[in-house]
């Protein structure tokens, strides 16, 4: 789906939890997700937009339940 009214130069794609703790348990699915994210990220990147990654500081997602 395309949204022609978006100004991609002023758009940020925010990718959340694409890190070892969240993705390391399913490498095949992670590879698929990374490919799709890269496909989606191409539009803002090539138009001067931003792609930002939000990650946690843990390698084990079980640790996140402690917060």
Secondary structure as GFF3:
##gff-version 3
##sequence-region A 1 67
A	DSSP	three_ten_helix	8	10	.	.	.	ID=ss1
A	DSSP	beta_strand	12	16	.	.	.	ID=ss2
A	DSSP	alpha_helix	20	23	.	.	.	ID=ss3
A	DSSP	alpha_helix	27	46	.	.	.	ID=ss4
A	DSSP	beta_strand	50	54	.	.	.	ID=ss5
A	DSSP	three_ten_helix	61	66	.	.	.	ID=ss6
###
